[in-house]
Amino acid sequence: MDDRLSFATMLVKSNDLFFASADMGLALYRDGMPITGDVTEMVYLWDAGTEVNEVPGFGPNQPINQTELTIPVDEMGHVMMVDDGFHYPAVNRFLKVTVGVE
């Protein structure tokens, strides 16, 4: 079986960062057996490449800090894992992803 789970959820205290699995999604089966339990280690922090990143949690163009709709600086980038020089806690400090079989 090649069933996979894909999802994305934004890190609100950022400009355009989001949590998601690798680009092919989370494999739900290994050697024909369903994967169960905590799969958080297979979730990464990605940069959508649409806005220049600001200091996490403090940038004036981040959704949580905007007082009015502003147009941030376009990063003209590509989706990639975050590599902007800022420090972010481990993914498991933000969320936990589990899968199971009913």
N, CA, C and O atoms as a GROMACS GRO file, in nm:
protein
  408
    1MET      N    1   0.084  -0.118   0.000
    1MET     CA    2   0.000   0.000   0.000
    1MET      C    3   0.088   0.124   0.000
    1MET      O    4   0.196   0.127   0.060
    2ASP      N    5   0.041   0.225  -0.068
    2ASP     CA    6   0.118   0.349  -0.075
    2ASP      C    7   0.033   0.467  -0.027
    2ASP      O    8   0.050   0.579  -0.074
    3ASP      N    9  -0.059   0.441   0.067
    3ASP     CA   10  -0.141   0.549   0.122
    3ASP      C   11  -0.054   0.644   0.202
    3ASP      O   12   0.035   0.602   0.276
    4ARG      N   13  -0.083   0.773   0.188
    4ARG     CA   14  -0.004   0.875   0.257
    4ARG      C   15  -0.096   0.982   0.314
    4ARG      O   16  -0.206   1.005   0.264
    5LEU      N   17  -0.049   1.047   0.418
    5LEU     CA   18  -0.121   1.157   0.481
    5LEU      C   19  -0.044   1.286   0.454
    5LEU      O   20   0.076   1.294   0.480
    6SER      N   21  -0.114   1.385   0.401
    6SER     CA   22  -0.055   1.517   0.380
    6SER      C   23  -0.139   1.620   0.452
    6SER      O   24  -0.262   1.611   0.454
    7PHE      N   25  -0.074   1.717   0.511
    7PHE     CA   26  -0.142   1.827   0.579
    7PHE      C   27  -0.044   1.943   0.592
    7PHE      O   28   0.077   1.925   0.576
    8ALA      N   29  -0.096   2.058   0.619
    8ALA     CA   30  -0.013   2.175   0.648
    8ALA      C   31  -0.088   2.262   0.746
    8ALA      O   32  -0.210   2.275   0.737
    9THR      N   33  -0.016   2.321   0.839
    9THR     CA   34  -0.076   2.413   0.935
    9THR      C   35   0.025   2.523   0.964
    9THR      O   36   0.143   2.496   0.986
   10MET      N   37  -0.021   2.647   0.965
   10MET     CA   38   0.069   2.762   0.975
   10MET      C   39   0.122   2.782   1.117
   10MET      O   40   0.053   2.757   1.216
   11LEU      N   41   0.245   2.827   1.124
   11LEU     CA   42   0.301   2.877   1.249
   11LEU      C   43   0.262   3.024   1.252
   11LEU      O   44   0.325   3.107   1.185
   12VAL      N   45   0.161   3.058   1.329
   12VAL     CA   46   0.102   3.192   1.325
   12VAL      C   47   0.201   3.301   1.366
   12VAL      O   48   0.192   3.413   1.316
   13LYS      N   49   0.293   3.271   1.453
   13LYS     CA   50   0.391   3.372   1.494
   13LYS      C   51   0.508   3.378   1.396
   13LYS      O   52   0.624   3.386   1.436
   14SER      N   53   0.474   3.373   1.268
   14SER     CA   54   0.574   3.382   1.161
   14SER      C   55   0.509   3.452   1.042
   14SER      O   56   0.389   3.479   1.043
   15ASN      N   57   0.588   3.480   0.943
   15ASN     CA   58   0.535   3.544   0.822
   15ASN      C   59   0.468   3.443   0.730
   15ASN      O   60   0.356   3.465   0.685
   16ASP      N   61   0.536   3.334   0.701
   16ASP     CA   62   0.480   3.237   0.606
   16ASP      C   63   0.533   3.096   0.631
   16ASP      O   64   0.551   3.018   0.537
   17LEU      N   65   0.559   3.063   0.757
   17LEU     CA   66   0.609   2.931   0.790
   17LEU      C   67   0.493   2.837   0.820
   17LEU      O   68   0.388   2.880   0.869
   18PHE      N   69   0.513   2.710   0.791
   18PHE     CA   70   0.409   2.612   0.818
   18PHE      C   71   0.470   2.476   0.850
   18PHE      O   72   0.584   2.447   0.812
   19PHE      N   73   0.394   2.396   0.921
   19PHE     CA   74   0.435   2.260   0.955
   19PHE      C   75   0.373   2.165   0.854
   19PHE      O   76   0.255   2.179   0.820
   20ALA      N   77   0.450   2.071   0.805
   20ALA     CA   78   0.400   1.970   0.713
   20ALA      C   79   0.501   1.855   0.708
   20ALA      O   80   0.613   1.865   0.758
   21SER      N   81   0.457   1.747   0.649
   21SER     CA   82   0.546   1.632   0.631
   21SER      C   83   0.640   1.660   0.513
   21SER      O   84   0.635   1.767   0.452
   22ALA      N   85   0.724   1.564   0.483
   22ALA     CA   86   0.807   1.574   0.364
   22ALA      C   87   0.716   1.585   0.242
   22ALA      O   88   0.596   1.559   0.252
   23ASP      N   89   0.771   1.621   0.130
   23ASP     CA   90   0.689   1.652   0.012
   23ASP      C   91   0.602   1.537  -0.038
   23ASP      O   92   0.505   1.564  -0.109
   24MET      N   93   0.630   1.415  -0.005
   24MET     CA   94   0.548   1.302  -0.050
   24MET      C   95   0.442   1.264   0.054
   24MET      O   96   0.363   1.172   0.030
   25GLY      N   97   0.438   1.331   0.168
   25GLY     CA   98   0.342   1.298   0.272
   25GLY      C   99   0.395   1.189   0.364
   25GLY      O  100   0.501   1.132   0.340
   26LEU      N  101   0.318   1.161   0.470
   26LEU     CA  102   0.356   1.057   0.566
   26LEU      C  103   0.307   0.922   0.517
   26LEU      O  104   0.188   0.904   0.493
   27ALA      N  105   0.398   0.828   0.501
   27ALA     CA  106   0.358   0.692   0.464
   27ALA      C  107   0.275   0.634   0.578
   27ALA      O  108   0.316   0.641   0.694
   28LEU      N  109   0.160   0.577   0.547
   28LEU     CA  110   0.072   0.521   0.649
   28LEU      C  111   0.092   0.371   0.668
   28LEU      O  112   0.033   0.312   0.758
   29TYR      N  113   0.175   0.311   0.583
   29TYR     CA  114   0.204   0.168   0.594
   29TYR      C  115   0.352   0.145   0.577
   29TYR      O  116   0.419   0.214   0.500
   30ARG      N  117   0.404   0.046   0.650
   30ARG     CA  118   0.542   0.001   0.635
   30ARG      C  119   0.539  -0.151   0.625
   30ARG      O  120   0.490  -0.219   0.715
   31ASP      N  121   0.592  -0.202   0.517
   31ASP     CA  122   0.590  -0.347   0.492
   31ASP      C  123   0.450  -0.405   0.503
   31ASP      O  124   0.430  -0.515   0.555
   32GLY      N  125   0.352  -0.331   0.452
   32GLY     CA  126   0.213  -0.377   0.451
   32GLY      C  127   0.139  -0.360   0.581
   32GLY      O  128   0.019  -0.390   0.588
   33MET      N  129   0.206  -0.314   0.684
   33MET     CA  130   0.143  -0.296   0.816
   33MET      C  131   0.119  -0.149   0.840
   33MET      O  132   0.203  -0.065   0.807
   34PRO      N  133   0.003  -0.114   0.899
   34PRO     CA  134  -0.026   0.027   0.926
   34PRO      C  135   0.067   0.087   1.030
   34PRO      O  136   0.103   0.022   1.128
   35ILE      N  137   0.105   0.209   1.006
   35ILE     CA  138   0.185   0.285   1.103
   35ILE      C  139   0.089   0.336   1.210
   35ILE      O  140  -0.019   0.385   1.176
   36THR      N  141   0.125   0.328   1.334
   36THR     CA  142   0.042   0.382   1.442
   36THR      C  143   0.131   0.456   1.540
   36THR      O  144   0.251   0.431   1.549
   37GLY      N  145   0.068   0.547   1.612
   37GLY     CA  146   0.140   0.617   1.717
   37GLY      C  147   0.188   0.755   1.676
   37GLY      O  148   0.139   0.815   1.580
   38ASP      N  149   0.284   0.803   1.751
   38ASP     CA  150   0.338   0.937   1.734
   38ASP      C  151   0.428   0.943   1.611
   38ASP      O  152   0.526   0.870   1.602
   39VAL      N  153   0.394   1.030   1.517
   39VAL     CA  154   0.474   1.048   1.395
   39VAL      C  155   0.527   1.191   1.384
   39VAL      O  156   0.566   1.236   1.276
   40THR      N  157   0.528   1.261   1.496
   40THR     CA  158   0.572   1.401   1.498
   40THR      C  159   0.712   1.418   1.441
   40THR      O  160   0.743   1.520   1.380
   41GLU      N  161   0.797   1.319   1.460
   41GLU     CA  162   0.935   1.329   1.410
   41GLU      C  163   0.940   1.337   1.257
   41GLU      O  164   1.044   1.371   1.201
   42MET      N  165   0.830   1.307   1.190
   42MET     CA  166   0.826   1.314   1.044
   42MET      C  167   0.759   1.443   0.995
   42MET      O  168   0.720   1.453   0.878
   43VAL      N  169   0.745   1.540   1.086
   43VAL     CA  170   0.688   1.670   1.051
   43VAL      C  171   0.799   1.775   1.061
   43VAL      O  172   0.880   1.773   1.153
   44TYR      N  173   0.800   1.865   0.965
   44TYR     CA  174   0.908   1.964   0.956
   44TYR      C  175   0.850   2.105   0.948
   44TYR      O  176   0.732   2.124   0.919
   45LEU      N  177   0.934   2.202   0.974
   45LEU     CA  178   0.896   2.342   0.961
   45LEU      C  179   0.943   2.391   0.824
   45LEU      O  180   1.062   2.383   0.792
   46TRP      N  181   0.849   2.440   0.745
   46TRP     CA  182   0.876   2.483   0.607
   46TRP      C  183   0.856   2.633   0.593
   46TRP      O  184   0.782   2.694   0.670
   47ASP      N  185   0.921   2.690   0.495
   47ASP     CA  186   0.906   2.831   0.459
   47ASP      C  187   0.837   2.835   0.323
   47ASP      O  188   0.888   2.778   0.226
   48ALA      N  189   0.722   2.902   0.315
   48ALA     CA  190   0.647   2.908   0.190
   48ALA      C  191   0.717   2.994   0.084
   48ALA      O  192   0.687   2.983  -0.034
   49GLY      N  193   0.810   3.078   0.126
   49GLY     CA  194   0.886   3.159   0.031
   49GLY      C  195   0.810   3.278  -0.024
   49GLY      O  196   0.848   3.336  -0.125
   50THR      N  197   0.700   3.316   0.044
   50THR     CA  198   0.619   3.427  -0.008
   50THR      C  199   0.648   3.559   0.059
   50THR      O  200   0.626   3.665   0.000
   51GLU      N  201   0.699   3.556   0.184
   51GLU     CA  202   0.729   3.679   0.258
   51GLU      C  203   0.867   3.668   0.321
   51GLU      O  204   0.908   3.559   0.362
   52VAL      N  205   0.937   3.778   0.330
   52VAL     CA  206   1.065   3.781   0.401
   52VAL      C  207   1.037   3.755   0.549
   52VAL      O  208   0.951   3.820   0.608
   53ASN      N  209   1.109   3.660   0.608
   53ASN     CA  210   1.086   3.625   0.747
   53ASN      C  211   1.136   3.734   0.840
   53ASN      O  212   1.240   3.796   0.817
   54GLU      N  213   1.059   3.756   0.946
   54GLU     CA  214   1.096   3.852   1.050
   54GLU      C  215   1.119   3.774   1.179
   54GLU      O  216   1.091   3.655   1.185
   55VAL      N  217   1.171   3.841   1.280
   55VAL     CA  218   1.197   3.776   1.408
   55VAL      C  219   1.070   3.703   1.453
   55VAL      O  220   0.965   3.766   1.465
   56PRO      N  221   1.080   3.571   1.478
   56PRO     CA  222   0.961   3.494   1.514
   56PRO      C  223   0.886   3.554   1.634
   56PRO      O  224   0.943   3.577   1.741
   57GLY      N  225   0.758   3.579   1.612
   57GLY     CA  226   0.671   3.631   1.718
   57GLY      C  227   0.672   3.782   1.732
   57GLY      O  228   0.588   3.836   1.804
   58PHE      N  229   0.762   3.851   1.665
   58PHE     CA  230   0.774   3.996   1.684
   58PHE      C  231   0.762   4.077   1.556
   58PHE      O  232   0.750   4.200   1.563
   59GLY      N  233   0.764   4.013   1.442
   59GLY     CA  234   0.759   4.087   1.316
   59GLY      C  235   0.626   4.158   1.298
   59GLY      O  236   0.522   4.098   1.322
   60PRO      N  237   0.627   4.283   1.255
   60PRO     CA  238   0.504   4.359   1.240
   60PRO      C  239   0.413   4.309   1.128
   60PRO      O  240   0.296   4.345   1.123
   61ASN      N  241   0.466   4.226   1.038
   61ASN     CA  242   0.385   4.172   0.928
   61ASN      C  243   0.333   4.031   0.955
   61ASN      O  244   0.274   3.969   0.867
   62GLN      N  245   0.355   3.980   1.075
   62GLN     CA  246   0.306   3.848   1.111
   62GLN      C  247   0.160   3.859   1.154
   62GLN      O  248   0.122   3.956   1.219
   63PRO      N  249   0.077   3.761   1.117
   63PRO     CA  250  -0.067   3.771   1.143
   63PRO      C  251  -0.104   3.809   1.286
   63PRO      O  252  -0.196   3.888   1.307
   64ILE      N  253  -0.034   3.755   1.382
   64ILE     CA  254  -0.068   3.782   1.521
   64ILE      C  255  -0.035   3.925   1.563
   64ILE      O  256  -0.088   3.974   1.662
   65ASN      N  257   0.054   3.993   1.489
   65ASN     CA  258   0.098   4.128   1.526
   65ASN      C  259   0.043   4.237   1.436
   65ASN      O  260   0.062   4.355   1.466
   66GLN      N  261  -0.023   4.203   1.328
   66GLN     CA  262  -0.072   4.305   1.236
   66GLN      C  263  -0.186   4.383   1.298
   66GLN      O  264  -0.280   4.326   1.353
   67THR      N  265  -0.177   4.514   1.289
   67THR     CA  266  -0.287   4.600   1.337
   67THR      C  267  -0.377   4.639   1.221
   67THR      O  268  -0.491   4.682   1.242
   68GLU      N  269  -0.326   4.624   1.100
   68GLU     CA  270  -0.405   4.648   0.979
   68GLU      C  271  -0.344   4.563   0.868
   68GLU      O  272  -0.230   4.517   0.879
   69LEU      N  273  -0.420   4.542   0.764
   69LEU     CA  274  -0.370   4.463   0.653
   69LEU      C  275  -0.254   4.536   0.586
   69LEU      O  276  -0.268   4.649   0.539
   70THR      N  277  -0.140   4.470   0.584
   70THR     CA  278  -0.022   4.528   0.520
   70THR      C  279   0.028   4.433   0.412
   70THR      O  280  -0.003   4.314   0.415
   71ILE      N  281   0.102   4.485   0.321
   71ILE     CA  282   0.162   4.402   0.217
   71ILE      C  283   0.310   4.387   0.250
   71ILE      O  284   0.387   4.482   0.233
   72PRO      N  285   0.350   4.269   0.298
   72PRO     CA  286   0.489   4.248   0.335
   72PRO      C  287   0.580   4.240   0.213
   72PRO      O  288   0.533   4.234   0.099
   73VAL      N  289   0.709   4.239   0.239
   73VAL     CA  290   0.808   4.228   0.132
   73VAL      C  291   0.801   4.087   0.073
   73VAL      O  292   0.814   3.988   0.145
   74ASP      N  293   0.781   4.080  -0.058
   74ASP     CA  294   0.772   3.952  -0.128
   74ASP      C  295   0.910   3.888  -0.133
   74ASP      O  296   1.006   3.949  -0.179
   75GLU      N  297   0.918   3.766  -0.086
   75GLU     CA  298   1.046   3.694  -0.081
   75GLU      C  299   1.083   3.637  -0.218
   75GLU      O  300   1.200   3.607  -0.243
   76MET      N  301   0.986   3.622  -0.306
   76MET     CA  302   1.009   3.569  -0.441
   76MET      C  303   1.085   3.436  -0.433
   76MET      O  304   1.172   3.408  -0.516
   77GLY      N  305   1.051   3.356  -0.334
   77GLY     CA  306   1.125   3.232  -0.312
   77GLY      C  307   1.047   3.109  -0.349
   77GLY      O  308   0.947   3.114  -0.422
   78HIS      N  309   1.095   2.998  -0.298
   78HIS     CA  310   1.037   2.868  -0.321
   78HIS      C  311   1.010   2.802  -0.187
   78HIS      O  312   1.072   2.837  -0.086
   79VAL      N  313   0.918   2.707  -0.186
   79VAL     CA  314   0.893   2.632  -0.064
   79VAL      C  315   1.016   2.549  -0.032
   79VAL      O  316   1.068   2.476  -0.117
   80MET      N  317   1.062   2.561   0.093
   80MET     CA  318   1.178   2.485   0.137
   80MET      C  319   1.177   2.478   0.290
   80MET      O  320   1.106   2.555   0.355
   81MET      N  321   1.254   2.388   0.344
   81MET     CA  322   1.265   2.382   0.490
   81MET      C  323   1.327   2.512   0.538
   81MET      O  324   1.410   2.572   0.469
   82VAL      N  325   1.287   2.556   0.654
   82VAL     CA  326   1.330   2.684   0.708
   82VAL      C  327   1.482   2.689   0.724
   82VAL      O  328   1.543   2.599   0.782
   83ASP      N  329   1.539   2.797   0.673
   83ASP     CA  330   1.683   2.821   0.685
   83ASP      C  331   1.704   2.972   0.676
   83ASP      O  332   1.762   3.023   0.580
   84ASP      N  333   1.656   3.044   0.780
   84ASP     CA  334   1.658   3.190   0.774
   84ASP      C  335   1.745   3.255   0.880
   84ASP      O  336   1.750   3.378   0.890
   85GLY      N  337   1.816   3.174   0.960
   85GLY     CA  338   1.905   3.229   1.062
   85GLY      C  339   1.838   3.254   1.196
   85GLY      O  340   1.908   3.282   1.294
   86PHE      N  341   1.705   3.245   1.203
   86PHE     CA  342   1.636   3.260   1.331
   86PHE      C  343   1.630   3.125   1.401
   86PHE      O  344   1.645   3.020   1.338
   87HIS      N  345   1.609   3.129   1.532
   87HIS     CA  346   1.599   3.006   1.611
   87HIS      C  347   1.453   2.970   1.633
   87HIS      O  348   1.372   3.055   1.671
   88TYR      N  349   1.419   2.845   1.608
   88TYR     CA  350   1.283   2.794   1.632
   88TYR      C  351   1.293   2.671   1.722
   88TYR      O  352   1.381   2.588   1.702
   89PRO      N  353   1.203   2.659   1.819
   89PRO     CA  354   1.201   2.536   1.900
   89PRO      C  355   1.171   2.416   1.812
   89PRO      O  356   1.122   2.430   1.700
   90ALA      N  357   1.201   2.299   1.861
   90ALA     CA  358   1.172   2.175   1.789
   90ALA      C  359   1.023   2.166   1.757
   90ALA      O  360   0.939   2.218   1.830
   91VAL      N  361   0.991   2.099   1.648
   91VAL     CA  362   0.852   2.083   1.605
   91VAL      C  363   0.766   2.029   1.719
   91VAL      O  364   0.653   2.074   1.738
   92ASN      N  365   0.817   1.933   1.794
   92ASN     CA  366   0.736   1.872   1.901
   92ASN      C  367   0.705   1.967   2.016
   92ASN      O  368   0.630   1.932   2.107
   93ARG      N  369   0.762   2.087   2.014
   93ARG     CA  370   0.726   2.190   2.113
   93ARG      C  371   0.600   2.265   2.070
   93ARG      O  372   0.539   2.335   2.151
   94PHE      N  373   0.561   2.250   1.944
   94PHE     CA  374   0.445   2.318   1.889
   94PHE      C  375   0.326   2.225   1.870
   94PHE      O  376   0.212   2.265   1.893
   95LEU      N  377   0.351   2.102   1.829
   95LEU     CA  378   0.241   2.012   1.797
   95LEU      C  379   0.282   1.867   1.814
   95LEU      O  380   0.400   1.834   1.825
   96LYS      N  381   0.181   1.782   1.815
   96LYS     CA  382   0.202   1.638   1.819
   96LYS      C  383   0.108   1.576   1.717
   96LYS      O  384  -0.010   1.608   1.713
   97VAL      N  385   0.163   1.488   1.634
   97VAL     CA  386   0.083   1.422   1.530
   97VAL      C  387   0.086   1.272   1.558
   97VAL      O  388   0.192   1.210   1.568
   98THR      N  389  -0.033   1.215   1.571
   98THR     CA  390  -0.043   1.070   1.591
   98THR      C  391  -0.137   1.012   1.485
   98THR      O  392  -0.231   1.078   1.440
   99VAL      N  393  -0.110   0.891   1.448
   99VAL     CA  394  -0.198   0.819   1.356
   99VAL      C  395  -0.236   0.688   1.422
   99VAL      O  396  -0.161   0.634   1.503
  100GLY      N  397  -0.352   0.637   1.387
  100GLY     CA  398  -0.398   0.513   1.446
  100GLY      C  399  -0.495   0.441   1.354
  100GLY      O  400  -0.539   0.495   1.252
  101VAL      N  401  -0.527   0.321   1.391
  101VAL     CA  402  -0.620   0.239   1.314
  101VAL      C  403  -0.741   0.210   1.401
  101VAL      O  404  -0.727   0.175   1.519
  102GLU      N  405  -0.858   0.225   1.344
  102GLU     CA  406  -0.981   0.192   1.419
  102GLU      C  407  -1.028   0.054   1.384
  102GLU      O  408  -1.129   0.008   1.437
   0.00000   0.00000   0.00000
